[in-house]
Each structure stands twice: as structure tokens, then as C-alpha cells.
């Protein structure tokens, strides 16, 4: 199966791209990366490769290894453009996150949002993690003018995580952890018809992560053809559940 993964030119999250890519390709699926302009060689947020603050808060070793492998893969150099996408050619869609300033190219693209809305209408598997949920919150159903997420259950980066990361690092990094003035959770909740019942924040955590072999501290939400997760610590479970979603939706 072919899975589409849009990314900005730079600053996407290492783990949220590399881990799903690795799990999907290991399972025999093709991942197609899409950038604003075809042929762009994208780059992850460099701070996540070296450590955000004093060598800490970056991606874990295994996702960094997967990212290096991804940068050597043919699909990393053969990106397709958002404007030229024929969404019907894809069996699934993954929307990764990231918080650094370069993410605004991807999170704020009206062209990409229209393509995402077109894909959503196909009722094929869609997965979004962290800030990636904002793309869906901003994508409008052309029939209703509302967000495609309006009537679905979802999670995203919780406000307490985003706020803690910002206040911990602002003295040195400024607004590095504040992509937009509004918190991700607030914008996502505002797109929902009934956020009190539709939004799931998940168990409270700041440091404990799911791993390749342990999902104890990971959290995802599935609602029909849609899967969402909160942050890089959910990436392994997110990738595995997206594989299940592909099988359930397309393997009949």
C-alpha cells in the first residue's frame, strides 16, 4: 500500500516522521513524502538531533538512527508537491508534527489543507500526531464549511506539555516551543462540535515515553478511519495502530 506523508522543508519532528516511516516500510508499505515543491530534500528540526537544551530534550537514539536511514532512502529525495497531489493514488495518510518555526509552512498551507480535506472524504486511513492534528483542524469540509474533525474524537499535543516545554526553555530559546500564539489543544478543541466529549487528553506525563517494545506510557485515539496521538512518546504505538488501521480499512 502507498502511504502519503506531507512534511515542511525543515523543522519537522524526527521521531514522528522516522518511526512511522520505519514501521510502515518494514511491513512492506511504500511511504511517499510530499513537500510544498517537488524534489525538495526536507530536513528535520536539527535541535532534536543534537539536544534542545544542553544536549537534552531531543529525539531518542533509535529514532535518530531511523531518521539517518530515511535520509538515505530514495523517497527522501523524490518528494512530490502538495499542489500536484492526486489523493486517490494513496491508501493512507500520516500527518506528523513538530513545533519549530519551519513547521508553519506545512501547518498553515491552504493548498495542503484542501488536499487533506479531499483525502479525508475518501474515508481511507488518516493518522495525525502532535501538531499534525492542526492540519486536520484547519482543513474544512467543503460541504459544511466546518473542520473535517468537527464530529470526531481526537487527541493532540496537550496544553500542559506545550506550556511546560515553553516555560522550561524560553529563557534561552525564546518562543521555540510556541509555534503559534494559541496552544495546539485550544485550537483543536475549538474545531470540535463538543470538545468536552470528543477531546481526549490522555494520561498525564512529561517524560515517560512508549518504546519499540513497551506501550505502557503511550496513548492514541482511534475513531473510525482516523487515528491521533499526542507527542513523540506515542510514535511507536501510533505507527503500529496505523498499520492495523490500514489492514482493517483496506484489507477486506
N, C-alpha and C positions, 0 to 999 in steps of 0.2 A: 504494500500500500504506500501511497505518497502522502506525506505529511508536510504541510506548509508551516514555516516558522519565520515570520517577519521580525526584523531587528533594525535598530538605527545604525548609522555609520559607525558610531562609537558609544561607549559607556553602558552597554547592556550588562546585566549581571552574569558573571562567569558560571556560577552553579546552575542558575535557572535555564541557561541555554545548553551547557555542556552535558549535564546529567540526563535530561530527556533525550538529547541527541544520541548519547551513548546507548541508552536503553532501547531506543527505537531502532537504531541501526544494528545493534546486536540481535534484535528479534527479526531482522530481515527486512525492515521497512526502509523506504527512501525518505530522507529529510531534505526539503528544498528551502534554502534560505532566501528571503526576499528583503531587499533594501530599497531605498527611495529611487535609486538609479541602478539599472542592471550593470553587473560586473564590478560593483563596489566590493572591496575587500574589507569587511567590517572588523571592528576591534572591541573587545570587552573593556570595561572600566579598569584601567591599569592599577588603581589603588587596591582593587580586590585581588590582584595577583601578587602584590608585594606587602599588603597590610595597610589598612586605612589609617591607623594611628599607632605609631611606634611598633609597627610590624604585626599589630593585632587587628581583629575585626574583618579580616579578609576571607577569601574562599578557603576551604579545607584542601588538603594536599591532593586527595583523589580527584575532586572536580577540576583542580588546576591541571592535573595530568590529562584528564579528558579534554579540557579546552585546548591544550597543546596539540593533542591528536586531531581535534576538529580543525585547527588552523592549517593542518597539513592535508586535509581531505579535499577532494575536488569540489564538493559543494560549497566550500568556503570561498572559492574564487569565482564560482559560476552563479552568482546571485541573480535573481530575476527582479524586475522592478514592480513596485506596488501598482503603478498605473496600468501595466500591461497584464496583470494577473487575470487568468481565466479560472475562477474559483472552482468551477465544475471539474477541473482536472485533478482535484485533490480529495483525498479520503478523510483527512483530518487537519486540524489547525491548532497550533500551540502559540500562545501569546506570552512570551517571557517578560520579566520585569527588569528592574534596575532603577536607581534613584539619582544618579549623577546628571549634570545639566544636559549632556548629549541625548538623553532619553526623550527630551521634549520633541525632537524631530519626529519620533515614532508615535509618541503618546498624543501629539496634537495634530497629526496629519488627517485632514478631511478626506483626502483620497483613500488612505488606508482604511479609515472608518467606513467608507462606503463599500469597499471590498469586503470588509469583515461582516457588514450587515448582509451583503449578498451571500456570503458563505453561511452565515447563521441561518438564513432562510432555507438552506438545503437540508437542515436537521441532521447534519453529519457531526462527528465528534469535535468539540471545541474545548480546549484546555487553556486556562489563564492562571498565572501565578503572580502574586505580589502586585506591582504596578501594572502588570499586563491586564489586570481586570479593568483598569481605567479605559482601555481601548474599547472594551465592550460597553462600559457605562456610557461612553460618549458616542457610540455607534447607534444610529437611530433606525428604527423600523420605518421604512418609507410609507407603509400603510397607516401607521398610527402617529408617527412623529415622536414616539417615546423611545427610550433606550431599549435595545434588544434584551436587556437584563430586567426590564420592569417587572416581570411576573415570575422571576426565577430566584431560587435560593443560591446564595453565593457567600464566599469569604473573600478576603483580600488582605493586604498589609494592615494589621490593626493599628489604630491610632497610638496606643501606648507604646508599641515597638518603634514607630516612626518618631514619636516625640522623645523617647529615651535616647535613641541614636543621635538625634539632633542636639539635644542639650548636653550630651556627653562629649560631643566633638566640636560644637560651634565655636568654642574659644580658639580653636586652631584652624578649623576648616570652613568656618562661616556656614553658609546655607547648603553645604554639600548634601546633607541628608534631607533637605526640604526641596523637592523637585518643583512644587507649586505652593502658593500661599495656603491653599486648603489641604488638609490631610487627605490621604487616599481614602481612608474609611469614610470620611464625611461625604466626599463626592460620590462614592459608590452607593452609600446609603440613600443619598438624595435621588438617585436614579431608580430606586425600587418603589413599588407601589405600597408595600407595607414592610418597611425595614425592620420593624420590631420582630416580625416572624420570619422574614426572608434572609436577614443577615446573620451569619454565624461567625463569631469572633474566634472560637476555638479555645483550647486550654491556654492558660496564661504561661508564657515562657519568654525568656530573653536570651538564653544561651544554649539550652538543650536542643539538639537537632536530631532529626531522623538520619539514618545512615543506610549504607547499602544492605546491611543485614539486620537492622533494628528500626522498626517503625513506631516504637513506643512514644516518642516525642513529636511525631509528625501528625499533621491534620489536613484533610482535604474535604471538600463538599462536592457530592455529585447530585445533579438534578437533571434527569433525563440524559440528553446528549451533551450536557455541559459539566465540566469538572473545574473546580477552582482550588487554589492553595494560597497560603499566606506569605511565605518568605522562603529563602534558600534552604532553610532547615526542613522544608516539606518536599524538596525536589525529588528525592528517590521514591517516596510513596506516590507523589504526583505522577512521575514517569510510569510507574508500574500500573497505577489505576487508569492512566490514559491508554496503556496497552490493552487493558481489559475493556475499556470503552470502545476501542477500535474493533476488537473482536466481537463484542456484543452487538454493535451497530452495523458492522459491515460483514460479519462472518456468518450471517444467517443463510 
